[in-house]
């Protein structure tokens, strides 16, 4: 029986759609609440590399209120009280050096992926997403950084943001050693993130699926 090309394409394309989950925040629970300075902690779990750091910082705080980071139950939440201008940061490929961090290479191969995908659950105010990656094999250990604008007015309204690998200068995505993600919420901002993934480009996935489907048809005819 000849298998219809549409079924072959659907099956193969489904395999090509596989993404790499970097962190779904299901493990490595942490809660940080501060009104000045920074708070740094390390967590272990199922995230990429087996551990992450979480950093919370205050940039300005005219009324002495608080900013809080919570990682638990499948989400990362950053919540700022009135007029607290702060940030949250998560890093992968690091170990504790006592008062700070030291490099602990991920050796992460993302050669079959094309972008980082951030799945947000909520964002009440505009902010910034700042993504930095380092590959010592291609850029001498320097970080390349991309900044994107996080939309506001998305309270309890899920949305997705992507950062393409082609937006990073001089990075070899066959060997990623460190990754740092920073969320700058601005004054009084709150956001919730449910997962961070590395995903293939849709066009690449379709091409891979079509190519495999055509090859399968040729083998059957032979």
Wavefront OBJ file of the C-alpha trace (Angstrom):
o trace
v 0.000 0.000 0.000
v 1.404 3.389 -0.995
v 1.582 5.880 1.850
v 0.174 9.291 0.801
v 2.847 11.958 0.648
v 0.778 14.190 2.923
v 0.921 11.594 5.699
v 4.664 11.162 5.240
v 5.174 14.907 5.286
v 3.053 15.288 8.405
v 4.933 12.566 10.260
v 8.412 13.704 9.307
v 7.575 17.353 9.794
v 6.316 16.485 13.264
v 9.741 15.063 14.094
v 11.440 18.120 12.651
v 9.276 20.356 14.848
v 10.959 18.998 17.984
v 12.301 21.792 20.169
v 14.899 21.702 22.925
v 13.441 22.649 26.296
v 16.018 24.777 28.088
v 13.969 25.509 31.202
v 10.313 24.869 32.056
v 10.770 26.087 35.648
v 9.315 22.857 37.031
v 12.378 22.329 39.239
v 14.833 24.536 41.086
v 12.329 26.515 43.146
v 13.477 29.838 44.560
v 11.995 32.994 46.074
v 13.927 36.283 46.365
v 12.476 39.477 47.853
v 14.577 42.639 48.185
v 14.244 46.416 48.338
v 17.886 47.307 47.596
v 20.995 45.810 46.029
v 20.882 42.316 44.560
v 20.085 38.758 45.586
v 21.860 35.823 43.924
v 21.082 32.127 44.313
v 21.826 28.845 42.532
v 19.325 26.067 41.830
v 19.660 22.533 40.495
v 17.146 20.520 38.488
v 16.018 19.560 34.999
v 16.996 22.827 33.314
v 19.719 22.817 30.633
v 23.087 22.007 32.192
v 21.427 20.807 35.392
v 21.599 24.134 37.189
v 20.885 27.852 36.887
v 21.405 31.011 38.840
v 18.643 33.474 39.617
v 19.512 37.102 40.287
v 17.164 39.873 41.395
v 18.278 43.514 41.467
v 16.991 46.976 42.333
v 17.990 49.955 40.182
v 15.844 52.623 41.840
v 13.290 52.508 44.635
v 11.966 55.909 45.780
v 9.486 54.511 48.323
v 11.522 51.634 49.754
v 9.143 48.939 48.504
v 10.056 45.492 47.158
v 10.721 43.452 44.033
v 10.253 39.697 44.105
v 11.390 36.760 41.969
v 9.627 33.414 42.269
v 10.418 30.208 40.399
v 7.966 27.429 41.225
v 5.312 25.229 39.704
v 6.323 25.752 36.093
v 6.763 29.507 35.961
v 9.242 32.307 36.508
v 7.619 35.436 37.962
v 9.081 38.880 38.527
v 6.915 41.321 40.472
v 7.733 44.935 41.328
v 5.791 47.019 43.839
v 4.973 50.678 43.166
v 7.791 52.590 41.433
v 10.407 49.909 42.115
v 12.626 49.813 39.023
v 14.367 46.465 39.060
v 15.381 43.454 37.024
v 15.512 39.694 37.140
v 18.166 37.517 35.565
v 18.684 33.798 35.004
v 21.941 32.250 33.857
v 22.984 28.821 32.585
v 26.522 27.436 32.441
v 27.739 28.926 35.717
v 28.781 27.786 39.178
v 28.996 29.653 42.448
v 32.261 31.383 43.260
v 31.136 32.339 46.754
v 29.925 35.886 46.257
v 29.445 35.653 42.484
v 29.635 33.289 39.524
v 32.286 31.398 37.621
v 32.035 29.749 34.211
v 30.970 26.122 33.982
v 30.633 25.373 30.286
v 27.342 23.993 28.969
v 28.883 22.592 25.744
v 25.372 22.929 24.323
v 24.911 21.998 20.668
v 22.086 24.017 19.078
v 23.170 23.421 15.474
v 19.738 22.128 14.437
v 17.871 25.039 16.048
v 17.423 28.608 14.819
v 15.944 30.683 17.631
v 15.246 31.029 21.316
v 11.545 31.010 22.146
v 10.148 32.637 25.286
v 6.639 31.650 26.317
v 5.124 34.356 28.496
v 1.978 34.018 30.561
v 1.606 37.693 31.477
v 3.214 41.145 31.260
v 1.508 44.236 32.617
v 4.018 46.898 31.556
v 6.558 47.394 28.755
v 10.041 46.132 29.515
v 13.184 44.706 27.956
v 14.312 41.158 27.243
v 18.113 40.987 27.085
v 19.665 37.710 25.915
v 23.414 37.084 26.004
v 25.251 33.981 24.776
v 28.899 32.989 24.773
v 30.775 30.452 22.674
v 34.489 30.365 23.397
v 35.103 28.302 20.251
v 34.076 31.115 17.905
v 34.437 34.506 19.557
v 37.235 34.203 22.074
v 34.836 33.927 24.962
v 33.072 37.241 24.394
v 29.335 37.583 24.876
v 26.987 38.574 22.076
v 23.811 40.293 23.260
v 20.403 40.953 21.706
v 17.762 43.204 23.272
v 14.036 43.001 22.522
v 11.076 45.015 23.798
v 8.579 43.168 25.981
v 5.040 44.425 25.387
v 2.800 45.674 28.177
v -0.977 45.371 28.587
v -0.759 41.579 28.394
v -2.068 40.732 31.861
v -2.953 37.019 31.965
v -2.713 37.002 28.174
v -0.152 34.439 26.965
v 2.222 35.515 24.210
v 5.456 34.343 22.651
v 8.710 36.091 21.778
v 11.588 34.738 19.685
v 15.215 35.778 19.357
v 16.828 34.428 16.192
v 20.318 32.987 16.317
v 21.202 35.124 13.292
v 20.760 38.212 15.477
v 23.854 37.287 17.526
v 27.198 38.329 16.071
v 30.087 35.865 15.904
v 28.522 33.017 17.882
v 29.022 29.324 17.089
v 25.730 27.707 18.071
v 27.323 24.266 17.806
v 28.949 24.952 21.177
v 27.214 27.356 23.547
v 29.055 27.669 26.851
v 27.002 30.246 28.755
v 23.572 31.860 28.401
v 22.176 34.782 30.388
v 18.604 36.092 30.185
v 17.693 39.397 31.822
v 14.238 40.891 32.261
v 14.116 44.637 32.913
v 10.541 45.409 33.887
v 10.890 49.155 34.413
v 9.064 50.823 37.297
v 6.264 48.753 38.856
v 6.364 46.046 36.182
v 5.275 42.420 36.589
v 5.793 39.478 34.239
v 5.477 35.705 34.188
v 7.386 33.308 31.923
v 6.401 29.644 31.611
v 9.234 28.215 29.508
v 12.363 28.897 27.502
v 13.121 26.773 24.433
v 15.480 26.519 21.467
v 13.400 25.907 18.344
v 13.935 25.219 14.622
v 12.960 27.794 12.037
v 9.520 26.966 10.531
v 10.852 27.143 6.968
v 13.666 24.739 7.813
v 11.248 22.290 9.411
v 8.988 22.284 6.351
v 11.939 21.801 3.994
v 13.264 18.904 6.069
v 9.866 17.256 6.112
v 9.324 17.674 2.363
v 12.797 16.400 1.517
v 12.358 13.281 3.633
v 8.909 12.666 2.181
v 10.185 12.870 -1.403
v 13.082 10.542 -0.600
v 10.670 8.027 0.878
v 8.547 8.099 -2.254
v 11.569 7.527 -4.480
v 12.641 4.509 -2.418
v 9.165 3.007 -2.690
v 9.119 3.451 -6.496
v 12.541 1.823 -6.817
l 1 2 3 4 5 6 7 8 9 10 11 12 13 14 15 16 17 18 19 20 21 22 23 24 25 26 27 28 29 30 31 32 33 34 35 36 37 38 39 40 41 42 43 44 45 46 47 48 49 50 51 52 53 54 55 56 57 58 59 60 61 62 63 64 65 66 67 68 69 70 71 72 73 74 75 76 77 78 79 80 81 82 83 84 85 86 87 88 89 90 91 92 93 94 95 96 97 98 99 100 101 102 103 104 105 106 107 108 109 110 111 112 113 114 115 116 117 118 119 120 121 122 123 124 125 126 127 128 129 130 131 132 133 134 135 136 137 138 139 140 141 142 143 144 145 146 147 148 149 150 151 152 153 154 155 156 157 158 159 160 161 162 163 164 165 166 167 168 169 170 171 172 173 174 175 176 177 178 179 180 181 182 183 184 185 186 187 188 189 190 191 192 193 194 195 196 197 198 199 200 201 202 203 204 205 206 207 208 209 210 211 212 213 214 215 216 217 218 219 220 221 222
